[in-house]
Amino acid sequence: MRFADVFLVAERIEQSGKVSTETLEKTAIKADLIVRGGYCRSDIVMAGTTLVLKRLDTRNEITDYGAWAKAAEEAEGYMRHAVSCMPTESNLWLRLAVVRAVIVQEPRAIARLMTMSSTLAPVDENALLARLYFWNHLNATTLENAQTSVERDLSILMKFGNTQKIGAALRAISAALVPYLKEAGTKLTPEKKISLTWFGLNLDELP
């Protein structure tokens, strides 16, 4: 009952992505209480995760750096608490990696977090697609530090994943990810490569 409004606002964000700034701010304060109170019930923790990440997403690093930095620090603290509560939840390790990278992209630390996510959910398509999006936004040094996980994720996803979803996720490809995609492409059947091309990912035309 104490976190009823946290559940309601989190559900609204997940369904439509829309919530007033005032409502988000007021409710996110209760999400901070989850950490201070040491609450670890999974549904409470996941609802709070939605709120603190949405709060960070609404902050503008350029126009209001102070508020952004505070939201980033609080989001990192929250995600560390969430991971401590559910250390086998792949998505939480991924979100912690995302928050850490937003603050500062320290290659080895981010690589370790991403590797944990990959290890915990090696074949789940939704998890693979989520990591693919993030792999595509990391620099070359970070990818090198997580090379084994990057290669495993891409190999599994390219071989067995939904080609339409993969094509949609890779409308724009970072230069850092291109070598890994090309290597994964060498292990695909001609039929799979044709299917990927149909949905916008022509591996033979990568630079």
N, C-alpha and C positions, 0 to 999 in steps of 0.2 A: 504493500500500500504506500509505503514511503516514496517509492520511485514510480508511481503510477503515471505521472506526467512525463517522466523520462521515456517510458514505453510508448506513450501516445505520440509524442513528438518524434521519436525515432522512427516509428512506423510511418508517420506522415512524410518524413524525409525520404525514406526508402521507397515509398510508393510514388511520390511526385517530385521529390527534391525541393519542394517549396515550403518555407516556413518563415514567418516574420523575424526580423532581426531581434526584436524585443523578446519574442517567445524563445528563440534560440538561446539568447544570452541568459535569460532567467532559468531556463531548464538545464543548460550546460553547467551552471553552478552546482546543481544537484549531482551531475555526473562527477564533478570533482570530489563530492562527498563519498562516492563509491571507493575512491582510492584511500581517502583519509580514514574511512570507516573499515577498511579492509574487507569489503564485500567481494565475494568470489563466486556467487551464484551465476551460472553461465548466461542466463537470459538477461540478468541485470548488467553484467559486464558487456555483453554484445550491444545492448541498447545504448549504453554509455559511450561505447566506441563510435557509434554512428554520430552521436552529438559532438564529441570533441573533435572528430575529423571534419565535420561540417563547419564547426566554429573556425577551425584553422583555415579551411577553404574559403571562408568569407572574408578573412582578413587580407588587407592589402599591404604587402611588404614595402612598397614604394611610398605610398601616401600616409601610412600610419605604422611605421616600423615597430614602435614600442608595443602596440597592441598585437601585432603579428608575432613578434618575438615571444611575448607572454603566452599567446595561444600555442605556439610551437613547443615551448618548454612544457606547458601543461599537457599537450597531446603526447609528447614523448614519455612523460611520467605516467600518464594513463596507460599507454600501450605497454610499458614495462610491467605495470601492475597486471594488465590483462594477460600477458604472456606468462607471468608467474602463476596466475590462476589456472590457465589452460595451456600448459606447455606443449601439448600435442596438437594444438589447433593451428594448422598451416597458415590460414588466412591472417591470424594475428601476428605471426612472424613477418609476413609480407607487409602488413600495415605498419609495423614498427620500422621496417626497413624504409618504407616510403617516407615516414615522418623524419627519420634520421637523415635521409638524403635531402629532404627539403631544408633542413637546418644546415647541414654541411655534408658533402658527399665524401666520406672517408672510405676509400675503396675496400680495405680489408674488413672493416666493421660491417659495411653494407653487404659485402659478399658473404660473410658468415651468416647474417640474418636471412638472406635469400636462399642460401644453401639449406638452412633449417627448414624453410618453407617447402623447398623442393623435396627434401628427404621425407617430410611428413605427409606430403600429398603428391607422390610421383606420377600418378596416372589419372588423377581427377581432371577432366577437361576444363571445368570452370576455373580451377586453381591454375592450371597450365596457361590458360588464356590470360588470367590476371597477371601472372608472372611475365608472360610474353610482353604485355603492354609495358611493364616496368623495366624489363631487360632492354626494351627499345628506347628507354629514356636514361639509361646509365652510360657513363663514359667508358672508354676502352680499357682503362686501368682497372676499373671495378669489374668489368666482364672478364678480364684476364684472371683476376683473383678468384672468380667463381666459375672458371672455365668448364670444369667437369659438370656442374649443375646446369649451366647454360646449354651445353651440348646435349645433355640428357633430356632436358625439357624440350628443346627444339626437335630432337630426333623422335621422341614419342608423339609430340603434338603433330608434327608434319606427317608422320606415317599413319596415325590413327585418328587424328582430330577432324572436326568438321571443316572442310575447306572453305566454305562460305564465311564462317566465323573467323578463320585465320586470315583470309583476304581482307575482311573488314578491319581486323585489328592492325593490319600492316599497310594501311593506305600510304603512310609515310614511314620510311625506314631509315634509322640512324646509320651513319657510316660505320659506327662501332659494331653494329649488329650484323652488317652485311657478310663478313667472312664466315660467321657461324651459320647463317642461313644458307650460304652457298655450300658449305660442307654438309649440312643436313640434306640439302637437295640432291647430293650425289648418291644418297642411299634410297631415293624414292623410285617407285615404278614410273614408267612413262605415263600411265593412266592417271596416277596421282598428280604428277606435274601438270598435266593437261587440265585437270580439275582445278588446281590452284590458279593456273593462268586464267581460266574462265572467270574466276572470282577476283582477278586483279593482281595476282602475285606471280609474275613471270620470273622464275628463278634464273633462267638463261639470259635475261637482260639486266641482271644486277651488275653494277660496276665492279 
